Amino acid sequence: MLRLDLEPEAEKLLQKFAAKAGQTKSEFARRAILDRLEDREDYEAGASALRESDIRNAIDFEEVVKSLGMEAKVPPKGAKAVGKSGQVRAKTNSQVSARKIARVA
């Protein structure tokens, strides 16, 4: 059994998404926790495999792109994602936080 205390804003958000999914808050939270645990397990397995791999035999990403003839489809290293209007799409932490707070209200 797990008891979880949430901030009021987080509880409102949980209620909102649980209702959208047609689930109780407990069902939605349980699924979210299991999804997160599975993601973490996958991450750790990947990180472990990477540590055990032989980096000397690795192929550079740019080499793979070139060998597949995909140079036109893959942006150059360090390029920023841009929208249709040419504006940079990346958001700052304050923009993301403001968006999250606005969703709860």
Residue, then its C-alpha position, 0 to 999 in steps of 0.5 A: m500500500l502506498r500513500l501519496d501526498l501531492e501539492p494541490e496543483a499536482e492533485k488537480l492535474l492528476q484529477k484532470f488527466a485521470a478524468k480524461a482517461g476515464q480512470t480514477k486518480s489511483e488507477f491513473a497514478r498507478r499506471a503512471i508509476l509503472d510506466r516510469l518504473e519500466d522506462r527507468e528499467d529500460y534506461e538502466a539496461g541501455a546504460s549498462a549495455l553502453r558501458e559494456s560495449d566496445i567504443r573502439n568499434a563504434i561508428d560515428f553518427e555522421e558516418v552512418v547518415k552519410s552511408l545511408g545518403m540521408e544528409a539532406k534529412v538530418p540537420p547538422k550537429g548543433a542545429k536548433a529545431v525551428g517551426k514553419s515560421g522559422q522561429v526556434r521551438a525550444k522553450t525555456n524552463s520558465q516557459v514550461s513551468a508557466r505553461k504547467i501552472a496555467r494548465v492546472a488553473 
